[in-house]
């Protein structure tokens, strides 16, 4: 049985798995942003090849390093032109929330696959070793996706949470928040260096992991 308390040891013993898992998490996150924008009438992401499965199109180096080191992070923002949307505030919020939701969906799929692996009969030692490694990868993939979703829901620019606020805040309040948008990245860097912030994100990530584990494993 995989539990949150054992995740750290899994990461230490499978460092090489973290990088491909992080790449995949970022790709699904960004493609979801771009695809929802495309469905809403904005071709910008498609024209700039941001609907590609190539992870190099989506990577933010600092965000990737944060995912590898801390288990949460971000990707290069997908280009979105809200003037293509019939309802701009709603459109921007739907595009923003698509990324975190896609990561939660990836986590659920990974947990279901992991459960399937634990119940199939395995008679070959080589196959057992392969399945064991795959199970560890799926757990790492699950944790990274959950971390990516939780972190990006924080309502600080340039994270998705700040754009989701568009749909729920009155215009005058949102305009005031926009005045501080240019300082968002600096605020994030400062927060990442605060132990309590790391503890808070880890608590939320582990809580969501426990919830999904209980529901789908």
N, CA, C and O of each residue as an XYZ file, in Angstrom:
868
protein
N       0.857     -1.197      0.000
C       0.000      0.000      0.000
C       0.889      1.241      0.000
O       1.805      1.351      0.815
N       0.617      2.183     -0.920
C       1.378      3.426     -0.999
C       0.684      4.483     -0.150
O      -0.508      4.739     -0.319
N       1.434      5.097      0.763
C       0.888      6.150      1.612
C       1.807      7.358      1.518
O       2.963      7.247      1.108
N       1.276      8.512      1.903
C       2.009      9.757      1.735
C       3.332      9.741      2.489
O       4.321     10.294      2.007
N       3.366      9.116      3.665
C       4.587      9.112      4.463
C       5.739      8.398      3.772
O       6.896      8.633      4.120
N       5.455      7.530      2.800
C       6.499      6.786      2.109
C       6.940      7.435      0.802
O       7.858      6.943      0.147
N       6.298      8.528      0.421
C       6.593      9.143     -0.864
C       8.027      9.658     -0.924
O       8.693      9.533     -1.952
N       8.502     10.239      0.181
C       9.864     10.774      0.190
C      10.886      9.691     -0.127
O      11.824      9.926     -0.889
N      10.710      8.503      0.455
C      11.650      7.421      0.185
C      11.548      6.945     -1.257
O      12.550      6.540     -1.846
N      10.356      6.989     -1.828
C      10.197      6.614     -3.230
C      10.959      7.583     -4.130
O      11.606      7.177     -5.096
N      10.872      8.868     -3.795
C      11.573      9.864     -4.590
C      13.080      9.673     -4.493
O      13.784      9.789     -5.496
N      13.583      9.381     -3.290
C      15.016      9.234     -3.103
C      15.555      8.029     -3.865
O      16.678      8.067     -4.367
N      14.785      6.988     -3.952
C      15.256      5.793     -4.626
C      14.983      5.781     -6.117
O      15.435      4.880     -6.822
N      14.255      6.764     -6.603
C      13.862      6.772     -8.022
C      14.008      8.172     -8.610
O      13.107      8.672     -9.283
N      15.163      8.800     -8.344
C      15.359     10.183     -8.781
C      15.191     10.359    -10.279
O      14.672     11.378    -10.735
N      15.625      9.372    -11.042
C      15.565      9.493    -12.495
C      14.132      9.531    -13.005
O      13.880     10.048    -14.093
N      13.188      8.992    -12.234
C      11.792      8.979    -12.661
C      11.115     10.345    -12.512
O      10.109     10.620    -13.166
N      11.671     11.191    -11.654
C      11.022     12.462    -11.374
C      10.998     13.349    -12.608
O      10.001     14.021    -12.870
N      12.087     13.355    -13.367
C      12.183     14.252    -14.517
C      11.151     13.925    -15.601
O      10.429     14.827    -16.026
N      11.050     12.658    -16.072
C      10.004     12.382    -17.070
C       8.596     12.600    -16.527
O       7.706     13.030    -17.260
N       8.394     12.305    -15.241
C       7.075     12.531    -14.643
C       6.748     14.025    -14.625
O       5.614     14.421    -14.897
N       7.748     14.850    -14.305
C       7.547     16.301    -14.293
C       7.284     16.821    -15.703
O       6.416     17.670    -15.903
N       8.037     16.308    -16.681
C       7.820     16.708    -18.071
C       6.381     16.432    -18.496
O       5.708     17.302    -19.050
N       5.916     15.211    -18.230
C       4.565     14.834    -18.638
C       3.510     15.692    -17.935
O       2.530     16.109    -18.550
N       3.717     15.947    -16.656
C       2.758     16.750    -15.893
C       2.623     18.139    -16.482
O       1.515     18.650    -16.640
N       3.759     18.753    -16.808
C       3.766     20.098    -17.377
C       3.095     20.119    -18.744
O       2.321     21.027    -19.046
N       3.394     19.114    -19.577
C       2.827     19.050    -20.925
C       1.309     18.978    -20.868
O       0.631     19.742    -21.556
N       0.767     18.076    -20.062
C      -0.686     17.942    -19.974
C      -1.320     19.226    -19.441
O      -2.388     19.637    -19.895
N      -0.653     19.851    -18.479
C      -1.169     21.088    -17.894
C      -1.299     22.179    -18.952
O      -2.348     22.808    -19.082
N      -0.223     22.396    -19.707
C      -0.226     23.490    -20.673
C      -1.090     23.204    -21.904
O      -1.755     24.102    -22.420
N      -1.078     21.968    -22.367
C      -1.938     21.625    -23.499
C      -3.408     21.848    -23.141
O      -4.196     22.281    -23.981
N      -3.767     21.556    -21.914
C      -5.153     21.763    -21.479
C      -5.532     23.234    -21.543
O      -6.623     23.577    -22.000
N      -4.630     24.113    -21.083
C      -4.879     25.547    -21.200
C      -5.131     25.930    -22.660
O      -6.133     26.561    -22.996
N      -4.191     25.528    -23.508
C      -4.259     25.925    -24.911
C      -5.461     25.345    -25.630
O      -6.076     26.006    -26.467
N      -5.795     24.088    -25.296
C      -6.897     23.436    -26.004
C      -8.243     24.050    -25.619
O      -9.108     24.234    -26.476
N      -8.424     24.370    -24.333
C      -9.670     25.006    -23.910
C      -9.792     26.393    -24.547
O     -10.877     26.786    -24.977
N      -8.685     27.131    -24.608
C      -8.711     28.437    -25.278
C      -9.084     28.273    -26.754
O      -9.838     29.073    -27.307
N      -8.548     27.231    -27.377
C      -8.859     26.959    -28.786
C     -10.335     26.627    -28.961
O     -10.964     27.090    -29.913
N     -10.893     25.830    -28.053
C     -12.316     25.490    -28.120
C     -13.201     26.722    -27.944
O     -14.314     26.782    -28.467
N     -12.689     27.700    -27.202
C     -13.449     28.925    -26.959
C     -13.238     29.967    -28.062
O     -13.772     31.074    -27.995
N     -12.445     29.593    -29.084
C     -12.291     30.470    -30.237
C     -10.953     31.167    -30.377
O     -10.754     31.936    -31.317
N     -10.015     30.907    -29.442
C      -8.708     31.571    -29.486
C      -7.664     30.644    -30.122
O      -7.313     29.627    -29.523
N      -7.159     30.969    -31.320
C      -6.187     30.102    -31.994
C      -4.737     30.406    -31.626
O      -3.825     29.797    -32.185
N      -4.504     31.339    -30.691
C      -3.141     31.804    -30.396
C      -2.211     30.671    -30.001
O      -1.110     30.559    -30.539
N      -2.639     29.828    -29.065
C      -1.786     28.736    -28.591
C      -1.471     27.761    -29.719
O      -0.343     27.284    -29.836
N      -2.451     27.472    -30.535
C      -2.229     26.547    -31.648
C      -1.251     27.135    -32.653
O      -0.363     26.435    -33.137
N      -1.407     28.414    -32.968
C      -0.524     29.062    -33.939
C       0.912     29.127    -33.429
O       1.852     29.109    -34.225
N       1.090     29.202    -32.122
C       2.425     29.261    -31.530
C       2.932     27.882    -31.094
O       3.907     27.769    -30.350
N       2.243     26.830    -31.576
C       2.647     25.435    -31.349
C       2.654     25.052    -29.874
O       3.470     24.234    -29.449
N       1.745     25.641    -29.088
C       1.655     25.303    -27.680
C       0.663     24.172    -27.406
O       0.419     23.825    -26.251
N       0.089     23.595    -28.475
C      -0.729     22.394    -28.310
C       0.104     21.148    -28.594
O      -0.434     20.049    -28.729
N       1.395     21.326    -28.681
C       2.320     20.237    -29.000
C       2.608     19.374    -27.775
O       2.574     19.853    -26.642
N       2.894     18.086    -28.020
C       3.310     17.184    -26.949
C       4.792     17.342    -26.617
O       5.294     16.690    -25.701
N       5.486     18.193    -27.348
C       6.901     18.446    -27.086
C       7.046     19.237    -25.786
O       6.612     20.387    -25.728
N       7.643     18.657    -24.745
C       7.732     19.354    -23.450
C       8.562     20.627    -23.507
O       8.368     21.523    -22.686
N       9.480     20.723    -24.456
C      10.329     21.908    -24.558
C       9.524     23.151    -24.908
O       9.972     24.273    -24.671
N       8.329     22.953    -25.475
C       7.457     24.078    -25.816
C       6.799     24.682    -24.576
O       6.281     25.798    -24.625
N       6.821     23.945    -23.466
C       6.033     24.349    -22.305
C       6.855     24.609    -21.047
O       6.312     25.072    -20.043
N       8.141     24.323    -21.085
C       8.922     24.326    -19.857
C       9.313     25.715    -19.372
O       9.720     26.576    -20.152
N       9.181     25.905    -18.088
C       9.783     27.024    -17.375
C      10.829     26.394    -16.456
O      10.483     25.587    -15.593
N      12.091     26.748    -16.627
C      13.167     26.060    -15.926
C      13.009     26.152    -14.411
O      13.160     25.155    -13.705
N      12.704     27.352    -13.913
C      12.546     27.515    -12.469
C      11.356     26.705    -11.962
O      11.432     26.070    -10.910
N      10.257     26.729    -12.716
C       9.076     25.962    -12.326
C       9.335     24.470    -12.326
O       8.851     23.752    -11.452
N      10.113     23.990    -13.321
C      10.442     22.567    -13.384
C      11.325     22.171    -12.212
O      11.099     21.132    -11.592
N      12.336     22.993    -11.899
C      13.220     22.703    -10.770
C      12.435     22.683     -9.463
O      12.706     21.872     -8.578
N      11.457     23.586     -9.349
C      10.613     23.602     -8.158
C       9.818     22.308     -8.034
O       9.670     21.770     -6.937
N       9.302     21.802     -9.171
C       8.567     20.537     -9.148
C       9.462     19.398     -8.701
O       9.047     18.557     -7.904
N      10.704     19.361     -9.214
C      11.624     18.270     -8.901
C      12.073     18.321     -7.441
O      12.186     17.289     -6.780
N      12.329     19.539     -6.947
C      12.863     19.690     -5.592
C      11.766     19.665     -4.535
O      11.892     18.996     -3.510
N      10.674     20.413     -4.799
C       9.641     20.587     -3.782
C       8.386     19.752     -4.029
O       7.587     19.553     -3.114
N       8.201     19.257     -5.273
C       6.993     18.493     -5.581
C       5.851     19.360     -6.062
O       4.744     18.859     -6.257
N       6.091     20.669     -6.262
C       5.093     21.548     -6.856
C       5.817     22.607     -7.672
O       6.962     22.950     -7.379
N       5.143     23.126     -8.701
C       5.812     24.088     -9.564
C       4.877     24.624    -10.625
O       3.660     24.617    -10.444
N       5.435     25.091    -11.734
C       4.617     25.714    -12.775
C       5.311     25.560    -14.123
O       6.461     25.125    -14.199
N       4.595     25.923    -15.184
C       5.129     25.834    -16.538
C       5.089     27.214    -17.191
O       4.567     28.167    -16.611
N       5.639     27.315    -18.394
C       5.611     28.582    -19.129
C       4.164     28.898    -19.491
O       3.484     28.064    -20.089
N       3.686     30.083    -19.141
C       2.271     30.405    -19.395
C       1.916     30.276    -20.870
O       2.671     30.706    -21.742
N       0.757     29.680    -21.138
C       0.292     29.544    -22.510
C      -0.247     30.902    -22.980
O      -0.926     31.589    -22.217
N       0.043     31.291    -24.215
C      -0.466     32.577    -24.705
C      -1.973     32.517    -24.950
O      -2.459     31.616    -25.633
N      -2.695     33.458    -24.401
C      -4.158     33.510    -24.544
C      -4.560     34.931    -24.899
O      -4.083     35.888    -24.289
N      -5.425     35.067    -25.874
C      -5.968     36.368    -26.260
C      -7.453     36.393    -25.903
O      -8.266     35.839    -26.644
N      -7.824     37.020    -24.790
C      -9.219     36.993    -24.335
C     -10.191     37.698    -25.266
O     -11.402     37.526    -25.130
N      -9.683     38.497    -26.223
C     -10.577     39.206    -27.136
C     -11.271     38.258    -28.117
O     -12.220     38.646    -28.798
N     -10.790     37.015    -28.183
C     -11.472     36.017    -29.005
C     -12.694     35.424    -28.292
O     -13.556     34.822    -28.932
N     -12.766     35.595    -26.983
C     -13.846     34.977    -26.214
C     -15.101     35.849    -26.251
O     -15.025     37.076    -26.186
N     -16.237     35.200    -26.355
C     -17.500     35.932    -26.327
C     -17.730     36.539    -24.943
O     -18.220     37.662    -24.827
N     -17.375     35.789    -23.894
C     -17.460     36.288    -22.519
C     -16.047     36.208    -21.935
O     -15.604     35.141    -21.511
N     -15.357     37.327    -21.919
C     -13.923     37.324    -21.641
C     -13.579     36.837    -20.234
O     -12.671     36.022    -20.068
N     -14.292     37.326    -19.225
C     -13.986     36.926    -17.856
C     -14.186     35.433    -17.666
O     -13.342     34.748    -17.087
N     -15.317     34.935    -18.164
C     -15.598     33.509    -18.032
C     -14.588     32.690    -18.840
O     -14.110     31.656    -18.373
N     -14.271     33.145    -20.033
C     -13.329     32.426    -20.879
C     -11.963     32.305    -20.237
O     -11.369     31.227    -20.247
N     -11.452     33.398    -19.676
C     -10.152     33.367    -19.026
C     -10.149     32.425    -17.820
O      -9.165     31.725    -17.579
N     -11.232     32.408    -17.075
C     -11.319     31.524    -15.915
C     -11.359     30.051    -16.331
O     -10.725     29.205    -15.701
N     -12.106     29.755    -17.392
C     -12.179     28.371    -17.874
C     -10.818     27.899    -18.387
O     -10.416     26.761    -18.144
N     -10.120     28.774    -19.090
C      -8.781     28.423    -19.575
C      -7.837     28.187    -18.396
O      -7.044     27.246    -18.406
N      -7.928     29.037    -17.393
C      -7.037     28.932    -16.235
C      -7.281     27.647    -15.453
O      -6.334     26.951    -15.086
N      -8.543     27.332    -15.197
C      -8.843     26.166    -14.355
C      -8.618     24.852    -15.092
O      -8.520     23.798    -14.464
N      -8.535     24.906    -16.416
C      -8.322     23.681    -17.197
C      -6.997     23.014    -16.846
O      -6.909     21.786    -16.823
N      -5.966     23.815    -16.573
C      -4.660     23.240    -16.247
C      -4.675     22.418    -14.971
O      -4.340     21.234    -15.014
N      -5.056     23.008    -13.817
C      -5.125     22.234    -12.581
C      -6.067     21.036    -12.658
O      -5.767     19.971    -12.118
N      -7.214     21.210    -13.332
C      -8.152     20.089    -13.456
C      -7.548     18.938    -14.263
O      -7.783     17.768    -13.960
N      -6.769     19.280    -15.290
C      -6.132     18.226    -16.084
C      -5.123     17.455    -15.254
O      -4.974     16.245    -15.425
N      -4.420     18.151    -14.346
C      -3.456     17.475    -13.484
C      -4.136     16.572    -12.468
O      -3.633     15.492    -12.157
N      -5.279     17.012    -11.951
C      -6.033     16.157    -11.029
C      -6.547     14.925    -11.764
O      -6.540     13.825    -11.211
N      -6.994     15.100    -13.006
C      -7.443     13.962    -13.813
C      -6.287     12.999    -14.064
O      -6.462     11.784    -13.980
N      -5.109     13.534    -14.372
C      -3.926     12.682    -14.573
C      -3.610     11.897    -13.307
O      -3.261     10.718    -13.376
N      -3.732     12.547    -12.148
C      -3.469     11.872    -10.879
C      -4.457     10.728    -10.652
O      -4.075      9.650    -10.197
N      -5.727     10.972    -10.971
C      -6.748      9.932    -10.805
C      -6.454      8.743    -11.721
O      -6.515      7.593    -11.286
N      -6.135      9.017    -12.981
C      -5.825      7.946    -13.936
C      -4.623      7.141    -13.456
O      -4.620      5.912    -13.527
N      -3.593      7.850    -12.963
C      -2.392      7.165    -12.489
C      -2.709      6.268    -11.295
O      -2.192      5.154    -11.209
N      -3.546      6.735    -10.376
C      -3.916      5.920     -9.219
C      -4.714      4.688     -9.631
O      -4.506      3.602     -9.091
N      -5.625      4.855    -10.586
C      -6.418      3.729    -11.078
C      -5.505      2.690    -11.731
O      -5.669      1.490    -11.508
N      -4.548      3.148    -12.535
C      -3.596      2.232    -13.171
C      -2.750      1.518    -12.122
O      -2.458      0.328    -12.248
N      -2.360      2.258    -11.087
C      -1.562      1.666    -10.017
C      -2.351      0.579     -9.291
O      -1.809     -0.474     -8.956
N      -3.627      0.842     -9.054
C      -4.471     -0.169     -8.413
C      -4.597     -1.396     -9.297
O      -4.558     -2.526     -8.810
N      -4.750     -1.172    -10.608
C      -4.864     -2.285    -11.552
C      -3.603     -3.149    -11.524
O      -3.680     -4.375    -11.590
N      -2.437     -2.494    -11.425
C      -1.178     -3.231    -11.382
C      -1.107     -4.145    -10.169
O      -0.563     -5.247    -10.246
N      -1.664     -3.682     -9.031
C      -1.544     -4.461     -7.793
C      -2.436     -5.702     -7.777
O      -2.243     -6.578     -6.934
N      -3.404     -5.798     -8.685
C      -4.331     -6.928     -8.633
C      -4.119     -7.940     -9.754
O      -4.652     -9.048     -9.690
N      -3.347     -7.578    -10.783
C      -3.142     -8.543    -11.867
C      -2.118     -9.594    -11.430
O      -1.150     -9.259    -10.747
N      -2.316    -10.839    -11.807
C      -1.355    -11.892    -11.441
C      -0.055    -11.761    -12.236
O      -0.074    -11.588    -13.455
N       1.066    -11.846    -11.530
C       2.381    -11.736    -12.161
C       3.216    -12.956    -11.788
O       3.476    -13.204    -10.610
N       3.627    -13.703    -12.784
C       4.385    -14.932    -12.528
C       5.850    -14.801    -12.898
O       6.684    -15.568    -12.418
N       6.167    -13.840    -13.744
C       7.549    -13.646    -14.174
C       8.250    -12.638    -13.265
O       7.698    -11.585    -12.949
N       9.469    -12.971    -12.851
C      10.237    -12.071    -11.991
C      10.581    -10.777    -12.725
O      10.567     -9.694    -12.139
N      10.891    -10.907    -14.025
C      11.215     -9.728    -14.813
C       9.998     -8.814    -14.941
O      10.112     -7.592    -14.844
N       8.828     -9.425    -15.163
C       7.603     -8.638    -15.273
C       7.261     -7.987    -13.939
O       6.770     -6.859    -13.897
N       7.524     -8.707    -12.850
C       7.263     -8.154    -11.523
C       8.115     -6.909    -11.281
O       7.623     -5.904    -10.768
N       9.400     -6.982    -11.654
C      10.294     -5.838    -11.475
C       9.824     -4.650    -12.308
O       9.865     -3.506    -11.857
N       9.374     -4.942    -13.541
C       8.878     -3.872    -14.411
C       7.633     -3.227    -13.811
O       7.528     -2.001    -13.767
N       6.694     -4.046    -13.352
C       5.453     -3.536    -12.785
C       5.712     -2.753    -11.503
O       5.049     -1.751    -11.234
N       6.673     -3.211    -10.721
C       7.023     -2.507     -9.490
C       7.575     -1.120     -9.813
O       7.213     -0.132     -9.174
N       8.453     -1.060    -10.810
C       8.990      0.232    -11.229
C       7.913      1.138    -11.791
O       7.910      2.343    -11.537
N       6.990      0.556    -12.562
C       5.886      1.333    -13.130
C       4.991      1.884    -12.025
O       4.524      3.020    -12.105
N       4.755      1.076    -10.994
C       3.926      1.528     -9.878
C       4.567      2.709     -9.158
O       3.880      3.665     -8.796
N       5.867      2.647     -8.952
C       6.575      3.754     -8.312
C       6.480      5.015     -9.171
O       6.250      6.111     -8.660
N       6.662      4.842    -10.493
C       6.551      5.983    -11.411
C       5.161      6.605    -11.329
O       5.025      7.828    -11.306
N       4.139      5.770    -11.285
C       2.766      6.274    -11.240
C       2.499      7.050     -9.955
O       1.768      8.040     -9.969
N       3.089      6.606     -8.839
C       2.923      7.335     -7.582
C       3.617      8.692     -7.665
O       3.049      9.709     -7.265
N       4.842      8.706     -8.182
C       5.566      9.964     -8.356
C       4.793     10.895     -9.293
O       4.667     12.090     -9.026
N       4.284     10.343    -10.379
C       3.492     11.115    -11.340
C       2.253     11.693    -10.675
O       1.880     12.839    -10.927
N       1.620     10.896     -9.828
C       0.436     11.347     -9.099
C       0.765     12.514     -8.188
O       0.060     13.523     -8.184
N       1.836     12.378     -7.413
C       2.208     13.425     -6.460
C       2.581     14.718     -7.178
O       2.187     15.801     -6.745
N       3.333     14.616     -8.265
C       3.727     15.811     -9.007
C       2.517     16.512     -9.620
O       2.437     17.741     -9.611
N       1.580     15.733    -10.150
C       0.375     16.331    -10.734
C      -0.476     17.012     -9.672
O      -1.010     18.097     -9.899
N      -0.602     16.384     -8.529
C      -1.357     16.997     -7.441
C      -0.662     18.272     -6.972
O      -1.311     19.288     -6.722
N       0.671     18.209     -6.855
C       1.420     19.393     -6.447
C       1.290     20.521     -7.447
O       1.163     21.684     -7.065
N       1.322     20.184     -8.732
C       1.191     21.188     -9.784
C      -0.192     21.829     -9.742
O      -0.327     23.040     -9.915
N      -1.220     21.010     -9.510
C      -2.587     21.524     -9.442
C      -2.774     22.438     -8.239
O      -3.300     23.544     -8.369
N      -2.343     21.975     -7.065
C      -2.517     22.754     -5.836
C      -1.771     24.075     -5.913
O      -2.321     25.126     -5.584
N      -0.514     24.021     -6.350
C       0.296     25.231     -6.400
C      -0.281     26.256     -7.372
O      -0.301     27.451     -7.077
N      -0.749     25.792     -8.530
C      -1.259     26.720     -9.533
C      -2.611     27.315     -9.183
O      -3.041     28.282     -9.811
N      -3.285     26.757     -8.197
C      -4.558     27.323     -7.755
C      -4.376     28.484     -6.773
O      -5.346     29.139     -6.394
N      -3.128     28.734     -6.365
C      -2.860     29.875     -5.488
C      -3.167     31.169     -6.257
O      -2.694     31.340     -7.380
N      -3.943     32.071     -5.673
C      -4.378     33.278     -6.404
C      -3.324     34.380     -6.449
O      -3.576     35.514     -6.042
N      -2.140     34.030     -6.950
C      -1.062     35.007     -7.115
C      -0.586     34.930     -8.563
O      -0.300     33.839     -9.057
N      -0.497     36.055     -9.244
C      -0.015     36.083    -10.620
C       1.452     35.638    -10.654
O       2.219     36.024     -9.772
N       1.860     34.841    -11.639
C       1.132     34.472    -12.861
C       0.430     33.120    -12.776
O       0.128     32.521    -13.808
N       0.167     32.631    -11.572
C      -0.445     31.312    -11.426
C      -1.915     31.348    -11.835
O      -2.541     32.406    -11.904
N      -2.443     30.149    -12.104
C      -3.812     30.043    -12.620
C      -4.855     30.600    -11.661
O      -5.877     31.140    -12.085
N      -4.590     30.465    -10.365
C      -5.557     30.928     -9.379
C      -5.887     32.399     -9.514
O      -7.015     32.813     -9.246
N      -4.895     33.203     -9.935
C      -5.142     34.638    -10.088
C      -6.108     34.909    -11.231
O      -6.866     35.879    -11.193
N      -6.081     34.053    -12.248
C      -6.971     34.240    -13.405
C      -8.366     33.688    -13.126
O      -9.356     34.175    -13.672
N      -8.436     32.673    -12.275
C      -9.745     32.136    -11.899
C     -10.540     33.186    -11.128
O     -11.770     33.201    -11.180
N      -9.833     34.066    -10.412
C     -10.496     35.121     -9.653
C     -11.309     36.057    -10.540
O     -12.247     36.710    -10.083
N     -10.931     36.109    -11.822
C     -11.622     37.012    -12.741
C     -13.129     36.769    -12.731
O     -13.924     37.706    -12.800
N     -13.507     35.487    -12.644
C     -14.921     35.125    -12.754
C     -15.709     35.403    -11.484
O     -16.937     35.475    -11.524
N     -15.017     35.562    -10.347
C     -15.744     35.675     -9.079
C     -15.619     37.049     -8.431
O     -16.420     37.396     -7.563
N     -14.624     37.835     -8.842
C     -14.445     39.149     -8.226
C     -15.147     40.235     -9.037
O     -15.173     40.163    -10.266
N     -15.709     41.228     -8.379
C     -16.230     42.405     -9.094
C     -15.085     43.097     -9.830
O     -13.930     43.015     -9.412
N     -15.408     43.767    -10.912
C     -14.377     44.396    -11.740
C     -13.499     45.372    -10.962
O     -12.286     45.410    -11.174
N     -14.093     46.164    -10.063
C     -13.300     47.179     -9.364
C     -12.273     46.550     -8.435
O     -11.183     47.094     -8.258
N     -12.614     45.393     -7.831
C     -11.657     44.703     -6.968
C     -10.554     44.048     -7.787
O      -9.382     44.072     -7.412
N     -10.950     43.467     -8.903
C      -9.949     42.799     -9.736
C      -8.962     43.803    -10.325
O      -7.777     43.498    -10.461
N      -9.436     44.986    -10.674
C      -8.554     46.030    -11.212
C      -7.521     46.438    -10.162
O      -6.365     46.702    -10.491
N      -7.944     46.489     -8.901
C      -6.994     46.820     -7.833
C      -5.926     45.741     -7.691
O      -4.753     46.050     -7.480
N      -6.329     44.473     -7.806
C      -5.380     43.365     -7.701
C      -4.379     43.415     -8.855
O      -3.200     43.109     -8.678
N      -4.865     43.806    -10.044
C      -3.986     43.880    -11.206
C      -2.830     44.851    -11.005
O      -1.784     44.718    -11.641
N      -3.018     45.822    -10.123
C      -1.961     46.785     -9.865
C      -0.724     46.133     -9.255
O       0.386     46.653     -9.366
N      -0.935     44.988     -8.611
C       0.183     44.289     -7.971
C       0.656     43.095     -8.790
O       1.524     42.345     -8.344
N       0.086     42.908     -9.999
C       0.405     41.733    -10.813
C       1.885     41.677    -11.174
O       2.466     40.594    -11.244
N       2.493     42.830    -11.404
C       3.899     42.850    -11.810
C       4.827     42.343    -10.709
O       5.975     41.993    -10.981
N       4.340     42.300     -9.478
C       5.158     41.828     -8.360
C       4.872     40.368     -8.019
O       5.445     39.825     -7.073
N       3.983     39.729     -8.790
C       3.558     38.373     -8.462
C       4.694     37.370     -8.435
O       4.793     36.565     -7.508
N       5.554     37.411     -9.444
C       6.641     36.439     -9.516
C       7.609     36.623     -8.357
O       8.095     35.646     -7.787
N       7.888     37.871     -8.009
C       8.772     38.148     -6.868
C       8.164     37.617     -5.576
O       8.863     37.049     -4.737
N       6.857     37.806     -5.426
C       6.172     37.290     -4.236
C       6.293     35.770     -4.159
O       6.523     35.214     -3.085
N       6.137     35.097     -5.310
C       6.252     33.640     -5.340
C       7.644     33.184     -4.923
O       7.784     32.242     -4.143
N       8.671     33.851     -5.439
C      10.039     33.490     -5.085
C      10.263     33.634     -3.581
O      10.893     32.783     -2.952
N       9.740     34.721     -3.015
C       9.873     34.928     -1.572
C       9.137     33.855     -0.784
O       9.642     33.355      0.221
N       7.937     33.503     -1.246
C       7.150     32.484     -0.554
C       7.825     31.124     -0.589
O       7.775     30.374      0.385
N       8.455     30.810     -1.708
C       9.123     29.518     -1.843
C      10.270     29.357     -0.859
O      10.706     28.239     -0.585
N      10.753     30.459     -0.334
C      11.859     30.409      0.625
C      11.384     30.431      2.071
O      12.194     30.473      2.997
N      10.073     30.403      2.261
C       9.515     30.393      3.612
C       9.111     28.975      4.000
O       8.300     28.366      3.302
N       9.644     28.434      5.081
C       9.329     27.046      5.482
C       7.842     26.806      5.684
O       7.338     25.741      5.328
N       7.128     27.781      6.251
C       5.702     27.581      6.498
C       4.915     27.448      5.204
O       3.908     26.740      5.153
N       5.381     28.138      4.142
C       4.694     28.043      2.857
C       4.881     26.651      2.261
O       3.937     26.052      1.747
N       6.090     26.153      2.336
C       6.367     24.792      1.869
C       5.518     23.791      2.632
O       4.973     22.854      2.048
N       5.405     23.992      3.953
C       4.599     23.090      4.790
C       3.121     23.165      4.419
O       2.428     22.147      4.399
N       2.642     24.372      4.126
C       1.235     24.546      3.761
C       0.916     23.831      2.456
O      -0.073     23.103      2.367
N       1.761     24.041      1.435
C       1.530     23.399      0.148
C       1.624     21.884      0.285
O       0.832     21.153     -0.310
N       2.597     21.409      1.074
C       2.746     19.965      1.274
C       1.524     19.389      1.971
O       1.076     18.290      1.642
N       0.985     20.130      2.935
C      -0.209     19.666      3.645
C      -1.398     19.557      2.693
O      -2.135     18.572      2.726
N      -1.586     20.568      1.846
C      -2.685     20.543      0.883
C      -2.489     19.423     -0.144
O      -3.436     18.719     -0.498
N      -1.260     19.271     -0.612
C      -0.956     18.220     -1.588
C      -1.209     16.839     -0.997
O      -1.828     15.985     -1.632
N      -0.724     16.629      0.223
C      -0.913     15.329      0.858
C      -2.382     15.060      1.187
O      -2.847     13.923      1.107
N      -3.108     16.124      1.560
C      -4.526     15.956      1.840
C      -5.300     15.558      0.597
O      -6.171     14.690      0.654
N      -4.980     16.196     -0.540
C      -5.653     15.833     -1.786
C      -5.246     14.440     -2.234
O      -6.059     13.692     -2.777
N      -3.978     14.089     -2.003
C      -3.531     12.728     -2.327
C      -4.326     11.706     -1.525
O      -4.807     10.715     -2.076
N      -4.464     11.948     -0.219
C      -5.225     11.025      0.631
C      -6.664     10.896      0.155
O      -7.225      9.800      0.139
N      -7.264     12.029     -0.237
C      -8.649     12.015     -0.700
C      -8.793     11.177     -1.976
O      -9.665     10.313     -2.064
N      -7.935     11.440     -2.957
C      -8.001     10.705     -4.219
C      -7.650      9.238     -4.022
O      -8.237      8.356     -4.649
N      -6.685      8.990     -3.143
C      -6.301      7.611     -2.845
C      -7.483      6.836     -2.277
O      -7.744      5.699     -2.670
N      -8.199      7.475     -1.336
C      -9.342      6.811     -0.718
C     -10.480      6.587     -1.699
O     -11.224      5.613     -1.581
N     -10.619      7.492     -2.675
C     -11.734      7.388     -3.618
C     -11.447      6.416     -4.768
O     -12.355      5.723     -5.226
N     -10.203      6.358     -5.237
C      -9.920      5.638     -6.482
C      -8.937      4.485     -6.343
O      -8.718      3.754     -7.308
N      -8.342      4.302     -5.175
C      -7.388      3.188     -5.065
C      -8.027      2.028     -4.291
O      -7.389      0.994     -4.090
